[in-house]
Amino acid sequence: MFVDLASAAAAPRVLFVGNSYVFVNDLPQIFSSVAGSAGHAPSEIKSATPGGATLLQHLSSPATLKLIDEGNWDIVIVQAHSQEAAASELDPVERAPTNHQGTIRS
């Protein structure tokens, strides 16, 4: 998770990038409720959460890239596919998303 604490103190803009774990469990709504209960209700929450998506798939998804390109996100929560860590040990290409933090942070 990337957090710009100076910006997040007001009403933060939050982006979730993940898959069905985020979507089915409605984590954006849970996050909003928890943050709101602490007096930090987000001004905006958006998400890209297609079922089964890996981080590498997100980095080639026009929908995800469009959300990232909106920029000015105070908080970005990135959830990898459940098998992604194991797959990256077998296939170096699966490690590629770790090289794109700058894309998300800008």
C-alpha positions as CSV (number, residue, x, y, z in Angstrom):
1,M,0.0,0.0,0.0
2,F,1.3,3.4,-0.9
3,V,0.3,6.3,1.3
4,D,1.0,10.0,1.0
5,L,0.4,10.9,4.6
6,A,0.4,14.7,4.0
7,S,-2.4,14.5,1.5
8,A,-4.2,11.7,3.2
9,A,-4.9,13.8,6.3
10,A,-7.8,15.6,4.5
11,A,-10.3,13.6,2.5
12,P,-8.1,11.1,0.7
13,R,-8.6,9.7,-2.8
14,V,-8.2,6.0,-2.7
15,L,-7.6,3.4,-5.5
16,F,-7.9,-0.3,-5.0
17,V,-6.2,-2.6,-7.6
18,G,-6.8,-6.3,-7.1
19,N,-9.1,-9.0,-8.0
20,S,-12.2,-10.8,-6.8
21,Y,-10.9,-11.0,-3.2
22,V,-11.3,-7.2,-3.0
23,F,-14.5,-7.1,-5.0
24,V,-16.4,-10.0,-3.4
25,N,-15.5,-8.9,0.1
26,D,-16.4,-5.3,-0.7
27,L,-13.1,-4.0,0.7
28,P,-13.5,-0.5,-0.7
29,Q,-16.7,-0.1,1.3
30,I,-15.2,-1.6,4.5
31,F,-12.2,0.7,4.1
32,S,-14.5,3.7,3.7
33,S,-16.5,2.7,6.8
34,V,-13.5,2.2,9.0
35,A,-11.8,5.4,7.8
36,G,-15.0,7.3,8.2
37,S,-15.5,6.0,11.8
38,A,-12.0,7.5,12.6
39,G,-12.9,10.8,11.0
40,H,-11.1,10.3,7.7
41,A,-13.8,9.5,5.2
42,P,-12.4,9.3,1.7
43,S,-13.5,11.9,-0.8
44,E,-13.4,9.3,-3.6
45,I,-12.8,5.5,-3.9
46,K,-12.3,3.8,-7.2
47,S,-11.3,0.2,-7.9
48,A,-10.1,-2.2,-10.6
49,T,-10.9,-5.7,-9.4
50,P,-11.6,-8.2,-12.3
51,G,-11.7,-11.8,-11.1
52,G,-8.5,-13.7,-11.1
53,A,-6.4,-10.7,-12.3
54,T,-2.7,-10.7,-11.6
55,L,-0.6,-7.5,-11.2
56,L,1.0,-8.1,-14.6
57,Q,-2.5,-8.3,-16.1
58,H,-3.4,-5.0,-14.4
59,L,-0.4,-3.3,-15.9
60,S,-1.6,-4.2,-19.4
61,S,-5.3,-3.5,-18.7
62,P,-6.6,-0.3,-20.3
63,A,-9.2,0.1,-17.6
64,T,-6.7,-0.2,-14.7
65,L,-4.1,2.0,-16.5
66,K,-6.8,4.7,-17.0
67,L,-7.6,4.7,-13.3
68,I,-3.9,4.9,-12.4
69,D,-3.4,7.7,-14.9
70,E,-6.0,9.8,-13.2
71,G,-3.2,10.4,-10.7
72,N,-3.4,12.3,-7.4
73,W,-4.2,9.2,-5.5
74,D,-3.4,9.6,-1.8
75,I,-3.8,5.9,-1.0
76,V,-3.3,3.0,-3.5
77,I,-4.0,-0.5,-2.2
78,V,-2.6,-3.2,-4.4
79,Q,-3.7,-6.8,-3.9
80,A,-1.9,-9.5,-5.9
81,H,-3.4,-12.8,-7.1
82,S,-3.2,-15.5,-4.4
83,Q,-0.8,-17.6,-6.5
84,E,1.4,-14.7,-7.7
85,A,4.2,-15.0,-5.2
86,A,4.7,-18.7,-6.0
87,A,4.5,-18.1,-9.7
88,S,7.1,-15.3,-9.6
89,E,9.6,-17.9,-8.3
90,L,9.1,-20.0,-11.4
91,D,8.7,-17.2,-14.0
92,P,10.7,-14.0,-13.7
93,V,8.2,-12.2,-16.0
94,E,5.7,-12.4,-13.1
95,R,8.1,-10.2,-11.1
96,A,7.7,-7.3,-13.6
97,P,5.0,-5.5,-11.6
98,T,7.5,-4.6,-8.8
99,N,9.3,-2.4,-11.4
100,H,6.2,-0.2,-11.8
101,Q,5.8,1.5,-8.5
102,G,6.8,4.8,-10.1
103,T,3.8,4.6,-12.4
104,I,1.4,4.2,-9.5
105,R,3.1,6.8,-7.3
106,S,3.0,9.6,-9.9
